[in-house]
């Protein structure tokens, strides 16, 4: 068994080191292990598992949410969100820095992508907050942290992939993400308040009177949120009203995003071409990762690798909290080399049996995995969110890491809180959908 386990990681990381894409590397590793250690007909295995996973009905929503995100990226949604939220954020200590968190939370509920959330919100808030004189470090740090909410607040492409690979209900995962998503957003806002309390110079003098805006101004600003609220109604409202499944809700979201983009005058032939190319590229990459993970996962299961790892870890007699802490460290290390989808695909076949054996719920672990992926988004050198912000601001990666560190620590503490109180994750889906 040790030979199989070592061979798996040597082959996988050797292929990755040669520059082969993660999806192909996962599939090739599974095929090589099958040829070396089993007598399974490899051609049949690859064909059967590829067909089974790609014909999964839950996966249909994935390209639809990606398509919706491509439309939204080319709209004026970031400006309308800023204009609608700024008068209300001015009531809080930290003032308009909270727009980063609030706008990311709203956009996350219609996007499903962390990088898209960071890019769309950041292209407006970064320039506007800089122009108003806010401290640059807290601007980029809060944006990088809040941008990760694109994966935690439903709909979420990461949750769809986890649900398919773990054979768990996508709707239950979506429902489980709401309470942690809101609490994590509140935690980010609390960190902003604390930092600006310690360093009041981060808030320009001219912004400290925003709390005295007339109520009529705040009320009038709400109309700017109409496009975002319309899209939330299309996607989230249709699901929980029982009108649409997650896949049908994604289709409604695409129609709504097209309507918003057309209404704002952003739909042209060139735009549609760019949207189509971007969607196909993203979907192809994700499909290859899912197929590769399925092949490798089924081969390792046939070889007994997950059970062997579970038995090995059991010999250490780790408490559930220590096990979660150990996995957190593992994923933080993996996050420095792999992006989020690759982390899930590479580790889930081995880690999921370990977690279920320790008594954790698969839905709870799905939310844990999402937060680990979020951490990977701001863990260099891969750090997609930081790369997005670096492209906009021109700051060095070291500067961005320092600015983001307080929000990364918030996420780590929040993850341990969820491990101690799993009901934070499971209460709402059990209430809404039953046990």
Buried (B, 14 or more C-beta within 10 A) or exposed (E): EEEBBEBBEEBBBEBBEEEBBBBBBBBBBBBBBBEEBBEBEBEEBBEEBBEEBEEBEBBBBBBBBBBBBBBBBBBBBBBBBBBBBBBBBBEBBBBBBBBBBBBBBBBBBBBBBBBBBBBBBBBBBBEBBBEBEBBBBBBBBBBBBBBBBBBBBBBBBBBBBBBBBBEBBBBBBBBBBBBBBBBBBEBBBBBBBBBBEEEEEBBBEEBEEBEEBEEEEBEEBEEBBEBBBBBBBBBBBBBBEEEBBBBBBBBBBBBBBBBBBEEBEBBEEEBBEBBEEBBEEBBEBBBBBBBBBBBBBBBBBBBEBBBBBBEEBEEEEBEBEEBBBEBBEBBBEBBEBBBBBBBBBBBBBBBBBBBBBBEBBBBBBBBBBBBBBBBBBBBBEBBBBBBBBBEBBEBEBEBBBBBBBBBBEBBBEBBEBBBEEBEBBBEBBBEEEEE
